[in-house]
Amino acid sequence: MSNRLYQSIIHQMKDAVNCRIGVVDETGTIISCSDLSKIGEVVSFPLTEAFSNNTSVTIGDSVYHSFGSPIHPEYAVFVENTDPVAQKYAAILAIALANVKQYYDEKYDRGNFIKNVLLDNILPGDIYLKAKELHFNNETTRAVLLLRITEKTDIPVYDLVQAFFPDKNRDFVININESDIAIVKEVRPNIEPKDLEKLARSVVDSLGSDLYSKILVGIGTPETGIKELALSFREAQVALEVGKVFDTEKTIVNYDNLGIARLIYQLPTTLCEMFLHEIFKRGSIDSLDSETLFTIQKFFENNLNVSETSRKLFVHRNTLVYRLEKIRKLTGLDLREFDDAIVFKVALMVKKYLDSNPARF
C-alpha cells in the first residue's frame, strides 16, 4: 500500500477534523500525518499488542483505531484527542481508509495479482502488462508449494505460514480456500527437487508444533516467468491428489517424483477397467487375500529377490516360491519374470486408482 495515498487522504481531511490525525503501520511507525514533522516517529507500542482484543484503544492523548486484516492489524488511524467526538472521527477515518486499501489491493496488490495468475483469473495477454506495471521480474524462477490443512482449526495458519516468508517482494503466501494455502517461492534456476522438499519439511515441522491437524504439501515444478506459475500450481494440486491415492503415508509429494502414478491418474477410468479385465483373465485380482498381497508388496520392495524376501518375511524360501506359484496359477503372471512383475505392479496401481472412486470421464 502506498504511504503517499494515505498521506493524500489525511491531508484532505485535516481541516475537517480540526486536530492532528495520522496513520501508523504495524511496527508503530507514523507513515502519514497532518503534521508532516511527525512522519517517521515511532509510537511506544506495536499494533499486534495494542489491538489484541479491541479495534479501538486510547493511549496517552490519542485515540487509535485499527484497520486491515481482522486477525493481524496492519495499520491504525490516530486522532490526537480522547473525547467521544475524536473516537467517532477515528472510526470514520478507519472505515474510509480500509475501503481505499481494499480498492488499492485489488487493483495494485502483487499478492492479489499472483493469486489471479494461479487460478487463471486473468487473460494471458494481460499478465505481462500487469507484471510490468507491478515491476515483476519475468526472468525469475519460482515454484509453487500447496499446503493443505486436513482438519479445520481456529489457529490463523495463513499468518503462521507468512511468518516463514517475510520478504513480500520475492515470496508470496496466497489463501486459496479454507483448506489450501499456496506458497510462491523464488528459487534458483537449477534447484534440486530435494531442496524444495527440505523447505516443505521445515514448514510442516514448524507448523506441526502449533497445529494438531495433519498438513499435506504438494510441490510443483519450478518455472521461469509469471505466466507459467499457473502450471506449477496445477502440478502441485495434482501432486496432492495423486499422493492421496498412491502415497497415503507421505505428507510431502513432489510432482517430479510421481512417476507412473501420474500417468495412471490421468487415464480414463473406462480404459483402466479394460486393462484390469485383460490382465486378469484367468482370475480376478480380488481373489488375492491380504497375506498374498503383502507378500507381493515385499517381493517388489526387495527387487524380485526370492531369498531376500523370504528372509524379510521370516518364511522358508520354498514357502515363498509356493506362494508365487499360487499367484501365477490364479493370475497367469509369474512375478519372478521381470515383464510379468511390471504388468502386475501397474495393475495393482490401477486397481488402487479405481478403488479411490475418481471422477468418471
N, C-alpha and C positions, 0 to 999 in steps of 0.2 A: 504494500500500500504506500502511495506517495505521501510523504510528510508535507510536501508543498500543497497538496489538495486539502489536507486538514487545516493548514495554515490559512489558506484562502477562505475557507468557511468560517474559521474563528475570527478572522479579520472583518468579515462582513457582519458578524453577529455582535461584535464587541460594543457597538453603540447601543444596541437594543437591550443588552443585558446590564450595561452600566456598572460593571465591576470586572476584575481580572478573571479571565477564563482561559482554558487551555486543554491540552491533551498530553497524557503521559503514556509511555509504552510499558510492556510487561516488566521491564527492569526498573521502572520508576523514573526514567529519564523524561524530562519535558521535551516533546518533539514539536509542539506548536503552542503559541501563547499570544494573547492580545498585547502583552508586554514583551517585546522582542528580546529584551535583555535577559529574560528568564530561560530562553531556549537553550537546552544543553545541561541545565541544572538537574540534579538528581534528588528526588524526594526521599524521605527516610524509610520507605517501605517498598517491597516488591508486590506486584498485583496479586500473585498467587496466594500470598498470605493474607493480604488485606480483604480480599473478596472470597474467602473460603466458604462463607455462609450466606452473605448478602451481596446484592448487586450495587448497593449504595452504602457508603460509610462516611462519617465525619471524622477528619483527622486534623488536629490543630485548628486553624481558622478557615478551613476549606471543606467543601462537600465534594466527594468523588463518586462518580457513577460509572461502572464498568460496561463495556460492550465488546462484541466479538464472539468467540466461542463461549457457550454457557458453561462448559466443563473447565475450560482453560482461558480466563480473560486475557485478551491481547492488548487492550487499550482501556483507558479510563478518562472521562471528561472531568475536569475540576472547575468549580466556581468558588472564588475566594470570598466566601461568606457562609454563615451557618444557619440563617433563618429559613423558614419554610419556603419562602419565595426562591431562595438560592437552590434548595433541594429540587423544586419544580424545574428551574432553569437547567440544572444538571441532568435531570431525567429527560427533558425535551431534547437537549443537545445530544445526549447519548443515542436517542432514537433516530435523530436526523443523521448523525454520523454513521450509525450502524447500517442504515439504508444506503448511504453513499458508499460505504465499504463493500456491501454486498454487490452493488451495481459494478463497482470498480473490479472486484474479484472475478465476477462473471465475464467481464469484458477483457481484462488485462492480466488476471492472475495466471501465473505459469503452471501452477498445480492443476487448475481447472482445465487449462489447455491440454495438459498431458492426459488427464482423465478422458477428455473428449477424443483424443487420438487413440487411446487404448480401447475405447468402446465403439470406435468407428462412428462417432457422432459428428464428424467434421469431414467435409469433402476433401479428397486427396489434393486437389488443386489449391485449396485454401491453407493446407498445412504449412507449406513453405513460406507463404506470405505472412502467416501468423507467427511462425517461428522466427522469421526475420524481424518482425515488429517487436517480439519479446526478447530479442538478442540471444537466441539459442544457437549454439554451435552445432551445425548439422553434420559435422565430421566426427563427432564424439561417439564412442561405442558405449552402449547401455544394455543392461539385462533386466528383465522383469522377474521378480520373485513374488509369488502369490501366496499369501498367508491365509489359511482357512481355520477359523475357530469352530470346533465341532459342537460346542455347547454354549448357550447364552451365558453371559457374565455381566455383572454390574461394573466391573473394572474397566476404565477407559483404555482399552487396548491400543486404540489409534494413537493416543498421546504417548503411551509407553514405547510403541514402535518408532514414533517420530523422534523420540529422545536418542535413539541409536544413530540417527542420520541428521545431525544438526545443520549440515550445510545445505540449506534450502535452494541454493543456486545450482547445485550439482546433482543432488539426490532428491527424490520426491516420494512421499508416502501418500497414497491415494485410497480413500474409503470407497470401495466398490459397492458393497451392500452390507447387510447386518453381520454377515459371517466372513466376508473376504476383504482383505487389505492388500493392495498392490504396492510393492516397493520397486521403484525405477532407479536402479543403481548405476552410476557412471563407473565403468571399468576400463582397464587397459585392453587394447585390441586383441592381444594374444592370451587372454586369461584362460586358465585351465578350468574345466568343469569342477574339479575337486576343490578349487579355491572358492567358487560360488557356493558349493555345498558346505564348506567350512564356515562361510559367512552366515548361511542359513542356520547352521547348527548353533552358532553363537547367539543368534537372535532367539531361537527356540529355547535354548537352555536358560537364557536370561529371563524370558517371559515365563518359563516354567516355574520360577521361584515366586511369581506373583499370581499366576492363574492356576486353577485347578482343572481346567478343561484341556483336552488334547489339541495340539496345534499341528497342522499339516502344512507343508511348504512345497509348491510346485515351482520349478526353475525353468525359465525359457532360455532359448539360445541368445547369446549376446549379438546385438545388431548395431550397425552403424547407420545413423540417420534417424530423424524423428518419425518419419512415416512408417518405418519398419518396426517401431515399438509395438504396434498392434499385433504383428506376427509373433513377437516374443511373448506377449500377453496371452495370446491364444494357445501357444505352446505350453505355457505354464498351466493353463486351465486343463489342457489335455493330459499333462503330466499328473495332475491331481486325480483326474477321472480314471486314467489307466492304472495309477497306483492303487486306487480304491478297489479295483478288480483283481489285479495280479500281484500286488505287493502290499497286502493289508498290514503287514508288520512295520513297514517303512513309514517314517514321518516326513522324510525329505525325499522327493522324487525329481530327478533331473531328466528333462525331455531328451537330452543327448544320450541317456543311458537306458532308454525304454526298450531298445532292440526290437525283436519280433512282436512284442506285446503291442507296440504302436501300430504295426501293420494289421494285426488281428482286430484291434479296437475299431479300425476304420472300415472293416469289411461289413457288407450287408449280412444281417442275421440269416437270411434265406440261404446265402452261399455257405455260411458256416454250418448250417444244419445239413446241407447236401454233402459237405465234406465229411462230417461225422458218420453219416449213413454209408458213405462209400468206404471209409476206412474200416469200420467195424461191421463188415458184412457177416462175419462168422459168429459174432457175439456182441452183445451190447456192452458198452463201457460201464453201464450201470450195474452189470453183474459182478464187477470187481469190488470186493469188500474193502473196508478201511485198512485192514492189515496188509492187503496186497498193494493198495495204493501207496501206503507208507514205504513198503519195500521198494516199489518203483522209484519213489522220490529219492530214497537213499542211494539207489543204484545210479541214478542220474548225477547225484551230488558227488559220487565217487568215480565219475568219468567211466562208467560201464565196467569197472574193475570188480570182478566177482569176489576175489579173495579179500580185498579191502572192504567191500560192502558187507560181506559175511562177518568180518571182524567187528565192524561198527554196529552191526545188528545183534552181535553175540549169538550167532547161529552157525551151525556147521556149513561148510561150503556146499556140500551135497544138498542140504536143505534149501539153500538159496537157488541152486540150479533147478531143483524140483519146482520151486515157486515160479521161476522164469519160464520153465517148460509149460507149466499150467497156464500162464498168461499167453504163451504162444498158441496153445490149443484153443483158448477162449477167443482170442482176437485175431489170430493169424499173423501176429507180429512178433518176431524174435528180437527182444531188446538187446541181445548180445551182438546183433548185427547193427552196424552204425546207421545205415539208411533207415532201417525199421525203427531204431531208437529215436531218430529225428522226427519221423512221422508221428510216433506215439507222443513225444513231448509236445509237438504242435497241437495234436488232437486234445490233449489234456488242457492246454491253454484255451483252445477254442471252446471246450465244454465249460470251463470256468467263466469265460466271457458270456456264454449263453445263459448260464445259471444266474448271472448278475442282472438279468432282465433288462438288457439295453433297449433303447428306443428302436422300434421296427422301421426298416427302410421300405 
